[in-house]
């Protein structure tokens, strides 16, 4: 049985090695993500490709100063790409290969593990990620006892710096990628 793809994952034009690595890490983390090389495709070309593949959403990792700098989310409509908030501005990345030994395994099922101590923006961000990637939001206990291979956590430190991290269940060992976020943009201008 072929699993249906929900997210088309691609890069900005002329991606760097670190952008390609992040896209590979994300495609191994989200089973419902299909990674394609962008090449010379315009945004309209990406929308056409997604419609051709019957994919509902697009995620583009854009370049800034030689590395991953911005992550844009889009929904596919018949008239093209429609921005899906928020836009993520990346502060730093720690790749899957930096967390352990050997080649990382592919994760089949991810859930978002929520924490009751998080602020309003974190909750809003968790809901947006859940809706975009079609993954459930569960308590840590529910996620561990469920049928998921990994959890995604959105955490904020004392300075309100946001980090997305992935952990393997049941050991709760961090597997990556770990994405440090400088800020989120919720209001998108059409």
LUMDOPA-532775 format. One line per field, with one value per residue: chain; residue number from 1; x, z, y of N, C-alpha, C in turn; residue in three letters. Coordinates in nm, 2 decimals, always signed. Layout:
# LUMDOPA-532775
c	[A, ...]
k	[NUM, ...]
n_xx	[X, ...]
n_zz	[Z, ...]
n_yy	[Y, ...]
ca_xx	[X, ...]
ca_zz	[Z, ...]
ca_yy	[Y, ...]
c_xx	[X, ...]
c_zz	[Z, ...]
c_yy	[Y, ...]
r	[ala, ...]
# end
This chain:
# LUMDOPA-532775
c	[A, A, A, A, A, A, A, A, A, A, A, A, A, A, A, A, A, A, A, A, A, A, A, A, A, A, A, A, A, A, A, A, A, A, A, A, A, A, A, A, A, A, A, A, A, A, A, A, A, A, A, A, A, A, A, A, A, A, A, A, A, A, A, A, A, A, A, A, A, A, A, A, A, A, A, A, A, A, A, A, A, A, A, A, A, A, A, A, A, A, A, A, A, A, A, A, A, A, A, A, A, A, A, A, A, A, A, A, A, A, A, A, A, A, A, A, A, A, A, A, A, A, A, A, A, A, A, A, A, A, A, A, A, A, A, A, A, A, A, A, A, A, A, A, A, A, A, A, A, A, A, A, A, A, A, A, A, A, A, A, A, A, A, A, A, A, A, A, A, A, A, A, A, A, A, A, A, A, A, A, A, A, A, A, A, A, A, A, A, A]
k	[1, 2, 3, 4, 5, 6, 7, 8, 9, 10, 11, 12, 13, 14, 15, 16, 17, 18, 19, 20, 21, 22, 23, 24, 25, 26, 27, 28, 29, 30, 31, 32, 33, 34, 35, 36, 37, 38, 39, 40, 41, 42, 43, 44, 45, 46, 47, 48, 49, 50, 51, 52, 53, 54, 55, 56, 57, 58, 59, 60, 61, 62, 63, 64, 65, 66, 67, 68, 69, 70, 71, 72, 73, 74, 75, 76, 77, 78, 79, 80, 81, 82, 83, 84, 85, 86, 87, 88, 89, 90, 91, 92, 93, 94, 95, 96, 97, 98, 99, 100, 101, 102, 103, 104, 105, 106, 107, 108, 109, 110, 111, 112, 113, 114, 115, 116, 117, 118, 119, 120, 121, 122, 123, 124, 125, 126, 127, 128, 129, 130, 131, 132, 133, 134, 135, 136, 137, 138, 139, 140, 141, 142, 143, 144, 145, 146, 147, 148, 149, 150, 151, 152, 153, 154, 155, 156, 157, 158, 159, 160, 161, 162, 163, 164, 165, 166, 167, 168, 169, 170, 171, 172, 173, 174, 175, 176, 177, 178, 179, 180, 181, 182, 183, 184, 185, 186, 187, 188, 189, 190]
n_xx	[+0.08, +0.06, +0.16, -0.01, +0.11, +0.14, +0.28, +0.48, +0.82, +1.07, +1.34, +1.49, +1.60, +1.92, +2.03, +2.22, +2.46, +2.39, +2.12, +2.01, +2.07, +1.91, +1.65, +1.66, +1.67, +1.43, +1.25, +1.30, +1.20, +0.93, +0.70, +0.50, +0.60, +0.72, +1.02, +1.16, +1.38, +1.43, +1.54, +1.50, +1.24, +0.97, +0.76, +0.50, +0.55, +0.62, +0.37, +0.22, +0.35, +0.29, +0.01, -0.01, +0.10, -0.10, -0.07, -0.12, +0.00, +0.29, +0.63, +0.89, +1.23, +1.42, +1.71, +1.95, +2.22, +2.39, +2.30, +2.02, +1.76, +1.50, +1.17, +0.90, +0.55, +0.29, -0.04, -0.20, -0.39, -0.63, -0.56, -0.30, -0.02, -0.10, -0.02, +0.06, +0.04, +0.27, +0.55, +0.87, +1.16, +1.49, +1.73, +1.94, +2.06, +2.07, +2.17, +2.04, +2.25, +2.43, +2.35, +2.38, +2.52, +2.60, +2.38, +2.08, +1.76, +1.46, +1.16, +0.84, +0.60, +0.49, +0.42, +0.30, +0.43, +0.29, +0.34, +0.22, +0.32, +0.38, +0.37, +0.12, +0.19, +0.35, +0.17, -0.01, +0.17, +0.22, -0.03, -0.05, +0.16, +0.06, -0.17, -0.07, +0.12, -0.05, -0.05, -0.11, -0.17, -0.05, -0.04, +0.28, +0.28, +0.07, +0.17, +0.40, +0.28, +0.14, +0.11, +0.34, +0.65, +0.82, +0.84, +0.76, +0.87, +0.80, +0.97, +1.03, +1.28, +1.40, +1.45, +1.26, +1.33, +1.26, +1.26, +1.25, +1.24, +1.31, +1.23, +1.31, +1.08, +1.05, +1.25, +1.31, +1.52, +1.70, +1.68, +1.69, +1.61, +1.72, +1.58, +1.65, +1.47, +1.45, +1.25, +0.89, +0.65, +0.33, +0.13, +0.05, +0.10, -0.10]
n_zz	[+0.00, -0.09, +0.08, +0.12, +0.01, +0.17, +0.20, +0.00, -0.02, -0.06, -0.18, -0.18, -0.48, -0.61, -0.37, -0.07, +0.07, +0.34, +0.34, +0.17, +0.33, +0.56, +0.44, +0.36, +0.62, +0.73, +0.55, +0.62, +0.87, +0.86, +0.74, +0.56, +0.38, +0.07, -0.09, -0.33, -0.58, -0.66, -0.87, -1.16, -1.12, -1.09, -0.84, -0.93, -1.09, -0.89, -0.76, -0.97, -1.00, -0.75, -0.76, -0.98, -0.85, -0.67, -0.41, -0.11, +0.03, +0.06, +0.15, +0.18, +0.21, +0.25, +0.15, +0.34, +0.38, +0.31, +0.44, +0.58, +0.62, +0.63, +0.65, +0.46, +0.44, +0.25, +0.12, -0.13, -0.39, -0.66, -0.81, -0.75, -0.52, -0.18, +0.10, +0.42, +0.74, +1.02, +0.90, +0.93, +1.07, +1.07, +1.33, +1.40, +1.32, +1.40, +1.27, +1.20, +1.18, +1.36, +1.61, +1.67, +1.62, +1.30, +1.01, +1.03, +1.11, +0.93, +1.02, +1.10, +1.21, +1.36, +1.65, +1.80, +2.10, +2.36, +2.61, +2.92, +3.03, +2.84, +2.65, +2.50, +2.23, +2.16, +2.19, +1.98, +1.76, +1.78, +1.71, +1.45, +1.32, +1.36, +1.21, +0.95, +0.90, +0.95, +1.19, +1.52, +1.83, +2.14, +2.49, +2.66, +2.79, +2.66, +2.40, +2.43, +2.51, +2.28, +1.93, +1.80, +1.65, +1.71, +1.87, +1.83, +1.97, +2.07, +2.21, +2.45, +2.58, +2.87, +2.76, +2.57, +2.33, +2.06, +2.00, +1.79, +1.83, +1.79, +1.92, +1.98, +2.05, +2.27, +2.43, +2.44, +2.33, +2.19, +1.84, +1.62, +1.32, +1.50, +1.53, +1.57, +1.63, +1.53, +1.50, +1.45, +1.19, +1.17, +1.04, +0.72, +0.42, +0.13]
n_yy	[-0.12, +0.22, +0.50, +0.81, +1.12, +1.43, +1.67, +1.87, +1.90, +2.13, +2.34, +2.68, +2.84, +2.74, +2.59, +2.56, +2.32, +2.28, +2.35, +2.15, +1.93, +1.98, +1.96, +1.69, +1.57, +1.66, +1.53, +1.26, +1.27, +1.34, +1.13, +1.17, +1.36, +1.46, +1.50, +1.72, +1.82, +2.15, +2.30, +2.49, +2.56, +2.78, +2.95, +2.91, +2.69, +2.50, +2.48, +2.37, +2.13, +2.01, +1.99, +1.81, +1.59, +1.54, +1.66, +1.84, +2.05, +2.27, +2.31, +2.53, +2.56, +2.83, +3.02, +3.21, +3.41, +3.20, +2.97, +2.78, +3.00, +3.08, +2.94, +2.87, +2.81, +2.67, +2.63, +2.44, +2.56, +2.58, +2.80, +2.84, +2.88, +2.94, +3.13, +2.99, +3.06, +3.03, +3.22, +3.10, +3.21, +3.12, +3.06, +2.89, +2.56, +2.21, +1.92, +1.59, +1.40, +1.49, +1.41, +1.14, +0.81, +0.66, +0.61, +0.79, +0.65, +0.62, +0.79, +0.68, +0.77, +1.07, +1.27, +1.57, +1.66, +1.82, +2.08, +2.17, +2.41, +2.59, +2.91, +3.13, +3.19, +2.96, +2.76, +2.83, +2.80, +2.53, +2.43, +2.53, +2.39, +2.12, +2.13, +2.18, +1.96, +1.75, +1.60, +1.47, +1.65, +1.57, +1.49, +1.44, +1.19, +1.05, +1.05, +0.89, +0.65, +0.59, +0.50, +0.60, +0.68, +0.89, +1.21, +1.55, +1.85, +2.18, +2.42, +2.69, +2.90, +3.07, +3.32, +3.34, +3.23, +3.02, +2.67, +2.39, +2.05, +1.70, +1.38, +1.04, +0.78, +0.51, +0.60, +0.87, +1.01, +1.26, +1.32, +1.48, +1.68, +1.97, +2.28, +2.61, +2.90, +3.23, +3.42, +3.43, +3.50, +3.59, +3.74, +3.76, +3.92, +3.94]
ca_xx	[+0.00, +0.14, +0.11, -0.04, +0.19, +0.06, +0.36, +0.59, +0.93, +1.17, +1.43, +1.50, +1.69, +2.06, +2.04, +2.35, +2.46, +2.31, +1.97, +1.97, +2.07, +1.79, +1.54, +1.67, +1.64, +1.28, +1.18, +1.31, +1.13, +0.79, +0.68, +0.41, +0.67, +0.80, +1.12, +1.19, +1.48, +1.36, +1.60, +1.46, +1.10, +0.92, +0.66, +0.39, +0.59, +0.61, +0.23, +0.17, +0.40, +0.21, -0.12, +0.02, +0.12, -0.21, -0.02, -0.20, +0.08, +0.43, +0.72, +1.01, +1.34, +1.49, +1.85, +1.99, +2.36, +2.46, +2.24, +1.88, +1.73, +1.35, +1.09, +0.77, +0.45, +0.19, -0.15, -0.22, -0.52, -0.63, -0.50, -0.15, +0.02, -0.15, +0.07, +0.01, +0.12, +0.36, +0.68, +0.97, +1.30, +1.58, +1.84, +2.04, +2.02, +2.15, +2.12, +2.03, +2.38, +2.51, +2.29, +2.42, +2.61, +2.55, +2.28, +1.96, +1.65, +1.34, +1.06, +0.71, +0.49, +0.53, +0.31, +0.35, +0.41, +0.27, +0.37, +0.12, +0.39, +0.41, +0.29, +0.02, +0.25, +0.40, +0.04, -0.05, +0.26, +0.20, -0.16, -0.02, +0.23, -0.03, -0.26, +0.01, +0.17, -0.15, +0.00, -0.18, -0.10, -0.08, +0.05, +0.40, +0.24, -0.01, +0.26, +0.49, +0.20, +0.07, +0.18, +0.43, +0.80, +0.89, +0.76, +0.81, +0.85, +0.82, +1.01, +1.08, +1.36, +1.37, +1.46, +1.16, +1.38, +1.18, +1.33, +1.18, +1.32, +1.25, +1.29, +1.27, +1.00, +1.02, +1.37, +1.31, +1.65, +1.69, +1.72, +1.71, +1.69, +1.68, +1.57, +1.64, +1.39, +1.47, +1.11, +0.78, +0.57, +0.20, +0.05, +0.10, +0.04, -0.12]
ca_zz	[+0.00, -0.10, +0.17, +0.05, +0.05, +0.20, +0.19, -0.10, +0.05, -0.16, -0.14, -0.27, -0.60, -0.57, -0.23, -0.02, +0.13, +0.47, +0.31, +0.13, +0.45, +0.64, +0.37, +0.38, +0.76, +0.74, +0.47, +0.70, +0.99, +0.83, +0.64, +0.46, +0.31, -0.05, -0.12, -0.47, -0.62, -0.72, -1.00, -1.21, -1.10, -1.03, -0.74, -1.01, -1.13, -0.77, -0.74, -1.07, -0.96, -0.63, -0.82, -1.06, -0.76, -0.57, -0.28, -0.06, +0.10, +0.01, +0.25, +0.11, +0.29, +0.18, +0.19, +0.39, +0.42, +0.29, +0.52, +0.59, +0.69, +0.64, +0.61, +0.42, +0.43, +0.15, +0.08, -0.28, -0.45, -0.81, -0.86, -0.71, -0.38, -0.08, +0.22, +0.54, +0.85, +1.02, +0.83, +1.03, +1.05, +1.14, +1.39, +1.39, +1.29, +1.44, +1.19, +1.26, +1.19, +1.48, +1.73, +1.71, +1.53, +1.19, +0.94, +1.10, +1.06, +0.88, +1.12, +1.03, +1.27, +1.46, +1.72, +1.87, +2.25, +2.42, +2.75, +2.98, +3.07, +2.72, +2.64, +2.39, +2.09, +2.14, +2.16, +1.85, +1.67, +1.78, +1.64, +1.31, +1.27, +1.36, +1.09, +0.83, +0.88, +0.98, +1.31, +1.64, +1.95, +2.25, +2.61, +2.65, +2.83, +2.55, +2.28, +2.46, +2.51, +2.15, +1.83, +1.73, +1.66, +1.76, +1.91, +1.80, +2.08, +2.05, +2.34, +2.46, +2.69, +2.95, +2.68, +2.47, +2.20, +2.03, +1.94, +1.75, +1.84, +1.77, +2.01, +1.95, +2.15, +2.41, +2.50, +2.44, +2.29, +2.08, +1.71, +1.53, +1.34, +1.60, +1.46, +1.65, +1.56, +1.57, +1.52, +1.36, +1.13, +1.16, +0.95, +0.59, +0.32, +0.01]
ca_yy	[+0.00, +0.34, +0.61, +0.93, +1.23, +1.55, +1.79, +1.87, +1.97, +2.17, +2.45, +2.79, +2.81, +2.73, +2.56, +2.52, +2.19, +2.27, +2.35, +2.02, +1.84, +2.01, +1.90, +1.55, +1.54, +1.67, +1.42, +1.14, +1.28, +1.34, +1.03, +1.22, +1.46, +1.42, +1.60, +1.73, +1.92, +2.26, +2.33, +2.62, +2.58, +2.90, +2.92, +2.86, +2.55, +2.42, +2.46, +2.28, +1.99, +1.96, +1.95, +1.69, +1.48, +1.54, +1.70, +1.95, +2.15, +2.29, +2.37, +2.57, +2.61, +2.94, +3.05, +3.34, +3.41, +3.07, +2.86, +2.78, +3.12, +3.10, +2.83, +2.91, +2.70, +2.70, +2.54, +2.44, +2.59, +2.57, +2.92, +2.85, +2.87, +3.03, +3.13, +2.93, +3.12, +3.14, +3.21, +3.07, +3.27, +3.02, +3.11, +2.79, +2.42, +2.10, +1.82, +1.46, +1.33, +1.54, +1.36, +1.00, +0.74, +0.59, +0.68, +0.80, +0.58, +0.69, +0.78, +0.65, +0.84, +1.17, +1.34, +1.68, +1.65, +1.96, +2.10, +2.27, +2.53, +2.68, +3.03, +3.14, +3.18, +2.83, +2.68, +2.87, +2.74, +2.38, +2.41, +2.55, +2.27, +2.01, +2.14, +2.17, +1.83, +1.65, +1.52, +1.50, +1.71, +1.49, +1.51, +1.35, +1.05, +0.99, +1.02, +0.77, +0.52, +0.58, +0.42, +0.70, +0.66, +1.01, +1.33, +1.69, +1.94, +2.32, +2.47, +2.82, +2.91, +3.19, +3.44, +3.32, +3.17, +2.90, +2.56, +2.27, +1.94, +1.57, +1.28, +0.90, +0.72, +0.55, +0.65, +1.02, +1.05, +1.36, +1.26, +1.59, +1.80, +2.07, +2.41, +2.73, +3.00, +3.37, +3.48, +3.38, +3.60, +3.54, +3.82, +3.75, +4.01, +3.87]
c_xx	[+0.09, +0.08, +0.10, +0.05, +0.11, +0.14, +0.47, +0.70, +1.03, +1.25, +1.42, +1.59, +1.84, +2.08, +2.19, +2.34, +2.38, +2.16, +1.93, +1.97, +1.95, +1.66, +1.54, +1.63, +1.49, +1.20, +1.19, +1.23, +0.97, +0.76, +0.59, +0.47, +0.74, +0.89, +1.15, +1.30, +1.41, +1.41, +1.56, +1.31, +1.06, +0.82, +0.54, +0.42, +0.58, +0.46, +0.17, +0.22, +0.32, +0.07, -0.11, +0.03, +0.01, -0.16, -0.08, -0.12, +0.22, +0.50, +0.85, +1.11, +1.42, +1.63, +1.87, +2.13, +2.43, +2.40, +2.09, +1.84, +1.58, +1.28, +0.95, +0.68, +0.34, +0.08, -0.16, -0.37, -0.52, -0.56, -0.35, -0.13, -0.05, -0.07, -0.01, +0.09, +0.16, +0.48, +0.78, +1.11, +1.39, +1.70, +1.96, +1.98, +2.12, +2.10, +2.12, +2.16, +2.46, +2.46, +2.34, +2.51, +2.53, +2.44, +2.15, +1.85, +1.54, +1.23, +0.92, +0.60, +0.54, +0.41, +0.38, +0.32, +0.40, +0.31, +0.28, +0.19, +0.42, +0.32, +0.20, +0.08, +0.30, +0.27, -0.01, +0.04, +0.24, +0.07, -0.13, +0.05, +0.15, -0.12, -0.19, +0.06, +0.08, -0.10, -0.08, -0.10, -0.15, +0.00, +0.17, +0.36, +0.16, +0.08, +0.35, +0.41, +0.13, +0.15, +0.27, +0.57, +0.87, +0.79, +0.84, +0.78, +0.88, +0.84, +1.05, +1.16, +1.33, +1.38, +1.35, +1.21, +1.32, +1.27, +1.23, +1.27, +1.24, +1.32, +1.23, +1.19, +1.04, +1.13, +1.38, +1.45, +1.64, +1.75, +1.75, +1.61, +1.64, +1.69, +1.55, +1.57, +1.42, +1.34, +1.01, +0.70, +0.43, +0.11, +0.11, +0.03, +0.02, -0.06]
c_zz	[+0.00, -0.01, +0.09, +0.11, +0.07, +0.19, +0.09, -0.03, -0.05, -0.10, -0.22, -0.39, -0.55, -0.42, -0.19, +0.04, +0.26, +0.44, +0.26, +0.24, +0.54, +0.57, +0.38, +0.52, +0.78, +0.67, +0.54, +0.82, +0.97, +0.71, +0.53, +0.37, +0.19, -0.08, -0.27, -0.48, -0.70, -0.86, -1.04, -1.19, -1.03, -0.92, -0.81, -1.05, -1.01, -0.75, -0.84, -1.04, -0.84, -0.68, -0.90, -0.97, -0.66, -0.43, -0.24, -0.01, +0.05, +0.13, +0.17, +0.21, +0.21, +0.24, +0.24, +0.44, +0.41, +0.36, +0.52, +0.68, +0.71, +0.58, +0.58, +0.40, +0.33, +0.14, -0.07, -0.31, -0.60, -0.87, -0.82, -0.56, -0.29, +0.05, +0.34, +0.65, +0.95, +0.92, +0.94, +0.99, +1.14, +1.20, +1.38, +1.37, +1.35, +1.36, +1.26, +1.28, +1.31, +1.61, +1.77, +1.61, +1.42, +1.12, +1.02, +1.03, +1.02, +0.99, +1.05, +1.08, +1.38, +1.52, +1.78, +2.02, +2.31, +2.56, +2.81, +3.02, +2.96, +2.71, +2.52, +2.26, +2.06, +2.11, +2.02, +1.74, +1.66, +1.70, +1.49, +1.25, +1.27, +1.24, +0.96, +0.80, +0.91, +1.08, +1.43, +1.75, +2.07, +2.37, +2.59, +2.69, +2.72, +2.43, +2.31, +2.46, +2.38, +2.06, +1.74, +1.75, +1.72, +1.80, +1.86, +1.92, +2.03, +2.19, +2.34, +2.59, +2.77, +2.87, +2.56, +2.33, +2.18, +1.96, +1.91, +1.76, +1.82, +1.86, +1.97, +2.07, +2.16, +2.49, +2.53, +2.42, +2.18, +1.95, +1.61, +1.41, +1.45, +1.53, +1.56, +1.57, +1.61, +1.59, +1.42, +1.31, +1.10, +1.06, +0.82, +0.49, +0.19, -0.11]
c_yy	[+0.13, +0.44, +0.74, +1.04, +1.36, +1.68, +1.77, +1.96, +2.00, +2.29, +2.57, +2.75, +2.82, +2.71, +2.53, +2.38, +2.18, +2.28, +2.21, +1.92, +1.86, +1.94, +1.75, +1.50, +1.55, +1.57, +1.29, +1.15, +1.28, +1.24, +1.08, +1.34, +1.40, +1.53, +1.60, +1.83, +2.03, +2.29, +2.48, +2.65, +2.71, +2.86, +2.86, +2.71, +2.46, +2.39, +2.36, +2.14, +1.93, +1.92, +1.82, +1.57, +1.46, +1.57, +1.83, +2.07, +2.15, +2.36, +2.40, +2.62, +2.70, +2.97, +3.20, +3.33, +3.27, +2.95, +2.87, +2.91, +3.14, +2.98, +2.89, +2.79, +2.76, +2.59, +2.55, +2.47, +2.58, +2.69, +2.94, +2.83, +2.98, +3.02, +3.08, +2.98, +3.01, +3.12, +3.19, +3.13, +3.19, +3.10, +3.02, +2.65, +2.32, +1.98, +1.68, +1.38, +1.37, +1.49, +1.21, +0.94, +0.67, +0.67, +0.68, +0.72, +0.67, +0.68, +0.77, +0.74, +0.94, +1.23, +1.46, +1.66, +1.79, +1.96, +2.20, +2.40, +2.63, +2.80, +3.03, +3.12, +3.03, +2.74, +2.70, +2.80, +2.59, +2.35, +2.43, +2.43, +2.14, +2.01, +2.12, +2.03, +1.72, +1.55, +1.56, +1.57, +1.63, +1.53, +1.41, +1.21, +0.98, +0.96, +0.90, +0.64, +0.50, +0.50, +0.51, +0.66, +0.77, +1.12, +1.45, +1.77, +2.08, +2.38, +2.61, +2.83, +3.04, +3.32, +3.44, +3.29, +3.04, +2.80, +2.45, +2.16, +1.81, +1.47, +1.14, +0.85, +0.57, +0.61, +0.80, +1.08, +1.15, +1.31, +1.37, +1.58, +1.89, +2.21, +2.52, +2.84, +3.14, +3.44, +3.41, +3.50, +3.54, +3.61, +3.82, +3.84, +3.94, +3.94]
r	[unk, unk, unk, unk, unk, unk, unk, unk, unk, unk, unk, unk, unk, unk, unk, unk, unk, unk, unk, unk, unk, unk, unk, unk, unk, unk, unk, unk, unk, unk, unk, unk, unk, unk, unk, unk, unk, unk, unk, unk, unk, unk, unk, unk, unk, unk, unk, unk, unk, unk, unk, unk, unk, unk, unk, unk, unk, unk, unk, unk, unk, unk, unk, unk, unk, unk, unk, unk, unk, unk, unk, unk, unk, unk, unk, unk, unk, unk, unk, unk, unk, unk, unk, unk, unk, unk, unk, unk, unk, unk, unk, unk, unk, unk, unk, unk, unk, unk, unk, unk, unk, unk, unk, unk, unk, unk, unk, unk, unk, unk, unk, unk, unk, unk, unk, unk, unk, unk, unk, unk, unk, unk, unk, unk, unk, unk, unk, unk, unk, unk, unk, unk, unk, unk, unk, unk, unk, unk, unk, unk, unk, unk, unk, unk, unk, unk, unk, unk, unk, unk, unk, unk, unk, unk, unk, unk, unk, unk, unk, unk, unk, unk, unk, unk, unk, unk, unk, unk, unk, unk, unk, unk, unk, unk, unk, unk, unk, unk, unk, unk, unk, unk, unk, unk, unk, unk, unk, unk, unk, unk]
# end
